[in-house]
Amino acid sequence: MSKQPGSFRGRAKGGALAIVLAAVLVTASACGSSDSSGSSSKVDSAGLKAAEATVAKASERPTTIPVTDPVGKPIPKGKKLTFVSCGVEACALQGPILAAGAKSLGWTVDQVATDGSAEKVQGAIDAAIRNGADAVILNAADRDAYSKQIADAKKAGVQFVTCCSLATAGDGLLYNTATDKQNGPIGDYLAAKVVTDSKGKANALYVNISAFQILKQVGDTFDAGMKKYCSSCSVDNLDIPLTSLGKDAPDRIISYLRSHPKVNYVALSVADALGTGLPAAIKAAGLGDKVKIVGQGGGTQNFADMKAGSIDALVPADLFSYDYLMLDALARHWAGVPVNDAGPPYWLITKSTVPSDTSKPFPVVEDYQAQWDKLWGVS
């Protein structure tokens, strides 16, 4: 399972939701839509130059956290938070991050593991409300699945925050970050990388999991970016069904590549779920020297493949920003100041910039803790 999750909200429930929550993000038919007429030999020089500028900017590691305004008022201490985990490693990794941030604020976090099913998550939220939690933190909160729990929390004065969903703040939901709109730039970064790397001669395949609606925005901006940077480049789309995750997803991609030999770049909407095993499958199919891989997210194996040179670029999920943004929203609410509507920072990494230790989650902003403490007035 991935260690750098992105996230989503869609029709999928339970264990399937947990699979991709482990990443952040053009809806296609099951057999894919094709525009593989091949790139023109004429290169869009202006588009290529713009793509190169985007890649140069995206490749700079962010040095500042996404919120810059100090809270400016005392933040109450002693708050009790409940983090409802989806039960897989990717979700469980967020618990310690939240606990560390909460400690700075003088708060505690009760980490409750579940199997990700709606029933178990609902039960965990109900228990948190009964046990006097001041706030509940839940990834990818789905109003349809948890409407009763959100309403009960509101009635009890319990704050509800989330990340990585399509839910709109308000009516019992204090805050949501890493939304589909906030994730949109990821697709533009990936498109710019493909165009730059191919020197304006790319035939790209965008591989998506359309069951997760939050992934659509990244696909849309990838398509738009490819058109913007390279009018002669082509983009095909392939949708992978939930039943293929962890099973035959690489085989489906290889089958598509064999039947569309002009494709030379594969862009993954969720590298964690779609990319594990793909570089090896591409190599075994004899396509290793022709097809390059880019994507959103990334887990331990994905980063190992990048270090080995078999994944060209990734935009990793930043769990630290997700978690600290949710804590910041609670801090500002309880301090009586406006909550910032901020999204996480993004960083396009390659073999030359991937952190040396990818065995555990890494922050995009290296000194994030000191910067958040300063804003909270606890440094």
C-alpha positions as CSV (number, residue, x, y, z in Angstrom):
1,M,0.0,0.0,0.0
2,S,1.2,3.5,-0.8
3,K,2.8,5.7,1.8
4,Q,2.1,9.0,0.1
5,P,-1.7,9.0,-0.4
6,G,-3.7,11.3,-2.6
7,S,-7.4,11.2,-2.1
8,F,-10.8,11.2,-3.6
9,R,-14.5,11.1,-3.1
10,G,-16.8,9.3,-5.4
11,R,-19.3,6.4,-5.7
12,A,-16.8,3.9,-4.4
13,K,-17.1,2.8,-0.8
14,G,-15.3,0.8,1.8
15,G,-12.1,-1.0,0.9
16,A,-12.1,0.4,-2.6
17,L,-12.1,3.9,-1.2
18,A,-9.1,3.0,1.0
19,I,-7.1,1.8,-1.9
20,V,-6.9,5.1,-3.6
21,L,-7.0,7.3,-0.5
22,A,-3.5,6.0,-0.1
23,A,-3.6,9.8,-3.8
24,V,-5.0,13.2,-4.9
25,L,-7.7,13.7,-8.8
26,V,-11.0,13.1,-18.1
27,T,-13.6,10.6,-17.5
28,A,-13.3,8.0,-20.2
29,S,-15.1,4.9,-21.5
30,A,-13.9,1.5,-20.3
31,C,-12.0,0.9,-23.5
32,G,-10.5,4.3,-23.6
33,S,-10.9,7.2,-26.1
34,S,-8.3,7.5,-28.7
35,D,-6.7,10.3,-30.6
36,S,-3.5,8.6,-31.6
37,S,-3.0,10.1,-35.0
38,G,0.5,10.8,-34.0
39,S,2.3,14.1,-33.2
40,S,3.1,16.4,-36.1
41,S,6.7,16.8,-36.9
42,K,6.2,20.5,-36.5
43,V,6.9,21.6,-32.9
44,D,4.9,24.4,-31.2
45,S,8.0,26.5,-30.2
46,A,6.0,29.0,-28.1
47,G,4.1,26.2,-26.3
48,L,7.3,24.3,-25.6
49,K,8.9,27.4,-24.2
50,A,5.8,27.9,-21.9
51,A,5.9,24.2,-20.8
52,E,9.6,24.5,-20.0
53,A,8.9,27.6,-17.8
54,T,6.1,25.7,-16.0
55,V,8.4,22.7,-15.3
56,A,11.1,25.0,-14.0
57,K,8.7,26.6,-11.6
58,A,7.0,23.3,-10.6
59,S,10.4,21.7,-9.9
60,E,11.3,24.2,-7.3
61,R,10.6,22.7,-3.8
62,P,8.2,25.0,-2.0
63,T,9.7,26.7,1.0
64,T,6.6,28.3,2.6
65,I,3.5,26.7,4.0
66,P,0.2,27.6,2.2
67,V,-1.1,29.8,5.0
68,T,0.8,33.0,5.9
69,D,-1.5,34.9,8.2
70,P,-0.8,34.5,12.0
71,V,-3.9,33.5,14.0
72,G,-3.3,36.6,16.1
73,K,-5.5,35.6,19.0
74,P,-5.1,33.0,21.8
75,I,-5.9,29.4,20.7
76,P,-7.7,27.4,23.4
77,K,-5.7,24.5,24.8
78,G,-7.0,21.1,26.0
79,K,-9.1,20.3,22.9
80,K,-9.8,16.6,22.2
81,L,-9.7,15.5,18.6
82,T,-10.7,12.2,17.1
83,F,-9.1,11.1,13.8
84,V,-11.1,8.3,12.1
85,S,-8.6,6.3,10.0
86,C,-9.7,4.3,7.0
87,G,-7.7,1.3,8.3
88,V,-5.0,1.0,5.8
89,E,-1.4,2.1,6.2
90,A,-1.8,5.2,4.0
91,C,-4.5,6.5,6.3
92,A,-2.8,5.3,9.5
93,L,0.3,7.3,8.6
94,Q,-1.7,10.5,9.1
95,G,-2.4,9.8,12.7
96,P,1.1,10.5,14.1
97,I,1.4,13.6,11.9
98,L,-1.9,15.0,13.4
99,A,-0.8,14.0,16.9
100,A,2.5,15.9,16.5
101,G,0.7,19.1,15.3
102,A,-2.0,18.8,17.9
103,K,0.7,18.6,20.6
104,S,2.1,21.9,19.6
105,L,-1.4,23.4,20.2
106,G,-1.8,21.7,23.5
107,W,-4.4,19.3,22.1
108,T,-4.7,15.5,22.0
109,V,-5.7,13.2,19.1
110,D,-7.5,9.9,19.6
111,Q,-6.6,7.7,16.6
112,V,-9.4,5.3,15.7
113,A,-8.8,2.6,13.1
114,T,-11.6,1.3,10.9
115,D,-11.7,-0.9,7.8
116,G,-12.9,2.0,5.8
117,S,-16.5,0.7,5.4
118,A,-19.3,3.3,5.9
119,E,-20.7,1.3,8.7
120,K,-17.5,1.3,10.7
121,V,-16.7,4.9,10.0
122,Q,-20.2,5.9,11.1
123,G,-19.8,4.0,14.3
124,A,-16.5,5.6,15.0
125,I,-17.9,9.1,14.5
126,D,-20.9,8.3,16.7
127,A,-18.5,7.1,19.5
128,A,-16.4,10.2,19.2
129,I,-19.5,12.4,19.7
130,R,-20.6,10.4,22.7
131,N,-17.2,10.5,24.2
132,G,-17.0,14.3,24.2
133,A,-14.6,14.9,21.3
134,D,-14.3,18.6,20.4
135,A,-13.7,17.8,16.7
136,V,-13.7,14.9,14.3
137,I,-11.2,14.5,11.5
138,L,-12.1,12.3,8.6
139,N,-10.4,11.9,5.2
140,A,-12.7,12.1,2.1
141,A,-15.8,12.9,4.1
142,D,-18.9,12.1,1.9
143,R,-22.0,14.0,2.9
144,D,-24.2,11.3,1.5
145,A,-22.6,8.5,3.5
146,Y,-22.2,10.5,6.8
147,S,-25.0,13.1,6.6
148,K,-26.5,11.9,9.9
149,Q,-23.1,11.9,11.7
150,I,-22.3,15.4,10.4
151,A,-25.7,16.6,11.5
152,D,-25.3,15.0,15.0
153,A,-21.8,16.5,15.3
154,K,-23.2,19.9,14.5
155,K,-26.0,19.6,17.1
156,A,-23.5,18.5,19.7
157,G,-21.1,21.4,18.9
158,V,-18.4,19.0,17.6
159,Q,-16.4,20.5,14.7
160,F,-16.0,18.3,11.6
161,V,-13.0,18.8,9.2
162,T,-11.9,16.8,6.2
163,C,-9.5,16.7,3.3
164,C,-9.6,15.3,-0.2
165,S,-13.2,15.3,-1.0
166,L,-15.8,17.1,-3.1
167,A,-17.7,18.2,0.0
168,T,-18.4,21.9,0.4
169,A,-17.7,23.6,3.7
170,G,-20.7,24.7,5.7
171,D,-23.8,23.1,7.3
172,G,-21.8,21.1,9.8
173,L,-18.5,20.8,7.9
174,L,-16.0,23.4,9.0
175,Y,-13.3,22.9,6.4
176,N,-12.2,20.8,3.5
177,T,-8.7,21.0,1.8
178,A,-7.0,19.2,-1.1
179,T,-10.3,19.7,-3.0
180,D,-10.7,18.8,-6.7
181,K,-10.3,22.4,-7.7
182,Q,-7.2,22.9,-5.5
183,N,-5.7,19.7,-7.1
184,G,-6.2,21.0,-10.6
185,P,-2.6,22.4,-11.1
186,I,-1.2,18.9,-10.8
187,G,-2.5,18.0,-14.2
188,D,-1.0,21.1,-15.7
189,Y,2.4,20.3,-14.2
190,L,2.3,16.8,-15.6
191,A,1.3,18.0,-19.0
192,A,4.1,20.5,-19.0
193,K,6.6,17.8,-18.0
194,V,5.5,15.5,-20.8
195,V,5.7,18.2,-23.4
196,T,9.1,19.4,-22.2
197,D,10.6,16.0,-21.9
198,S,9.3,15.0,-25.4
199,K,10.5,18.3,-27.0
200,G,6.9,18.8,-28.1
201,K,6.4,15.4,-29.7
202,A,4.3,13.5,-27.2
203,N,1.5,11.0,-27.7
204,A,0.2,10.6,-24.1
205,L,-2.1,8.1,-22.5
206,Y,-3.9,9.4,-19.4
207,V,-4.9,6.6,-17.1
208,N,-7.7,7.3,-14.7
209,I,-10.1,5.7,-12.2
210,S,-13.3,7.6,-13.0
211,A,-15.2,5.9,-10.1
212,F,-13.4,8.5,-7.9
213,Q,-14.9,11.8,-9.0
214,I,-12.3,13.9,-7.3
215,L,-9.7,12.7,-9.8
216,K,-11.6,14.3,-12.7
217,Q,-10.2,17.8,-12.3
218,V,-6.6,16.6,-12.6
219,G,-7.5,14.8,-15.8
220,D,-9.2,17.9,-17.2
221,T,-6.2,20.1,-16.5
222,F,-3.9,17.5,-18.0
223,D,-5.9,17.5,-21.2
224,A,-6.1,21.3,-21.2
225,G,-2.3,21.6,-20.5
226,M,-1.4,19.3,-23.4
227,K,-3.5,21.4,-25.8
228,K,-2.0,24.6,-24.4
229,Y,1.6,23.5,-24.6
230,C,1.5,21.3,-27.6
231,S,-1.4,21.6,-30.1
232,S,0.1,18.8,-32.3
233,C,0.5,16.4,-29.4
234,S,-2.2,13.7,-28.8
235,V,-3.9,12.5,-25.6
236,D,-5.6,9.2,-25.3
237,N,-7.7,8.3,-22.2
238,L,-8.0,4.9,-20.5
239,D,-10.3,4.2,-17.5
240,I,-9.4,1.5,-15.1
241,P,-12.3,-0.2,-13.1
242,L,-12.1,-0.6,-9.4
243,T,-12.1,-4.4,-9.8
244,S,-8.7,-4.1,-11.5
245,L,-6.9,-2.2,-8.7
246,G,-4.2,-4.4,-7.1
247,K,-4.9,-7.0,-9.8
248,D,-4.7,-6.6,-13.6
249,A,-4.4,-2.8,-13.9
250,P,-0.8,-3.0,-15.3
251,D,-1.9,-5.7,-17.8
252,R,-4.8,-3.4,-19.0
253,I,-2.3,-0.5,-19.6
254,I,0.1,-2.8,-21.4
255,S,-2.6,-4.1,-23.6
256,Y,-3.6,-0.6,-24.6
257,L,0.0,0.4,-25.3
258,R,0.4,-2.7,-27.6
259,S,-2.6,-1.7,-29.6
260,H,-1.6,2.0,-29.7
261,P,2.1,1.8,-30.5
262,K,2.5,5.6,-31.0
263,V,1.9,6.3,-27.3
264,N,5.2,7.3,-25.6
265,Y,4.0,8.7,-22.3
266,V,1.7,7.3,-19.6
267,A,0.2,9.8,-17.1
268,L,-1.3,8.2,-14.0
269,S,-4.1,9.9,-12.1
270,V,-3.0,7.9,-9.0
271,A,0.5,6.5,-9.2
272,D,0.0,4.6,-5.9
273,A,-2.8,2.5,-7.2
274,L,-2.0,2.4,-10.9
275,G,1.8,2.5,-11.0
276,T,2.9,-0.3,-8.8
277,G,4.2,-3.0,-11.1
278,L,3.7,-0.9,-14.2
279,P,7.4,-0.2,-14.9
280,A,8.3,-3.9,-14.6
281,A,5.4,-4.7,-16.9
282,I,6.5,-2.1,-19.5
283,K,10.0,-3.5,-19.4
284,A,8.8,-7.1,-19.8
285,A,6.7,-6.0,-22.8
286,G,9.8,-4.6,-24.4
287,L,8.6,-1.0,-24.2
288,G,11.0,0.2,-21.6
289,D,13.0,2.4,-24.0
290,K,9.9,3.9,-25.5
291,V,7.3,4.7,-22.9
292,K,7.8,7.0,-19.9
293,I,5.7,7.4,-16.8
294,V,4.5,10.4,-14.9
295,G,1.8,10.7,-12.3
296,Q,0.2,12.1,-9.2
297,G,0.9,10.7,-5.8
298,G,3.5,8.0,-5.2
299,G,4.2,5.3,-2.7
300,T,7.4,3.5,-1.6
301,Q,7.6,1.3,-4.7
302,N,6.9,4.3,-7.0
303,F,9.7,6.3,-5.5
304,A,12.1,3.3,-5.7
305,D,11.1,2.9,-9.4
306,M,11.9,6.6,-9.9
307,K,15.3,6.3,-8.3
308,A,15.9,3.4,-10.7
309,G,15.0,5.6,-13.6
310,S,11.7,3.9,-14.6
311,I,9.4,6.6,-13.5
312,D,10.1,10.1,-15.0
313,A,8.2,12.4,-12.7
314,L,5.6,12.5,-9.8
315,V,3.7,15.2,-8.0
316,P,3.5,13.6,-4.5
317,A,0.7,14.1,-2.0
318,D,1.7,16.2,1.0
319,L,0.1,14.5,4.0
320,F,1.8,17.1,6.3
321,S,0.0,20.0,4.6
322,Y,-3.3,18.1,4.5
323,D,-3.1,17.5,8.3
324,Y,-1.7,20.8,9.4
325,L,-4.3,22.7,7.3
326,M,-7.1,20.9,9.0
327,L,-5.5,21.6,12.4
328,D,-5.1,25.3,11.5
329,A,-8.8,25.5,10.5
330,L,-9.8,24.2,13.9
331,A,-7.3,26.6,15.7
332,R,-8.7,29.6,13.9
333,H,-12.3,28.6,14.5
334,W,-11.7,28.2,18.2
335,A,-9.7,31.4,18.3
336,G,-12.5,33.3,16.7
337,V,-10.8,34.3,13.5
338,P,-11.7,33.5,9.9
339,V,-10.6,30.1,8.6
340,N,-8.3,30.2,5.6
341,D,-9.5,28.5,2.4
342,A,-6.1,27.2,1.5
343,G,-4.9,24.2,-0.5
344,P,-1.7,22.2,-0.2
345,P,1.6,23.1,-2.1
346,Y,2.7,21.0,-5.1
347,W,6.1,19.9,-6.1
348,L,7.1,18.1,-9.3
349,I,9.9,15.7,-8.5
350,T,12.2,13.6,-10.6
351,K,15.1,11.2,-10.1
352,S,17.4,14.1,-9.4
353,T,15.2,15.7,-6.8
354,V,13.4,12.9,-5.0
355,P,14.3,12.9,-1.3
356,S,16.8,10.3,-0.2
357,D,14.5,8.7,2.4
358,T,11.1,7.8,0.9
359,S,10.5,4.9,3.3
360,K,8.1,7.2,5.2
361,P,6.0,10.3,4.3
362,F,8.1,13.4,3.6
363,P,6.9,17.0,3.8
364,V,7.0,19.2,0.8
365,V,8.0,22.2,2.9
366,E,10.9,21.0,5.0
367,D,10.6,23.3,8.0
368,Y,6.8,23.1,8.1
369,Q,6.6,22.6,11.8
370,A,8.4,25.8,12.7
371,Q,6.4,27.8,10.3
372,W,3.0,26.5,11.6
373,D,4.1,27.1,15.2
374,K,5.0,30.7,14.4
375,L,1.5,31.3,12.9
376,W,-0.1,29.7,15.9
377,G,1.9,31.7,18.3
378,V,3.4,28.7,20.0
379,S,7.0,29.0,18.9
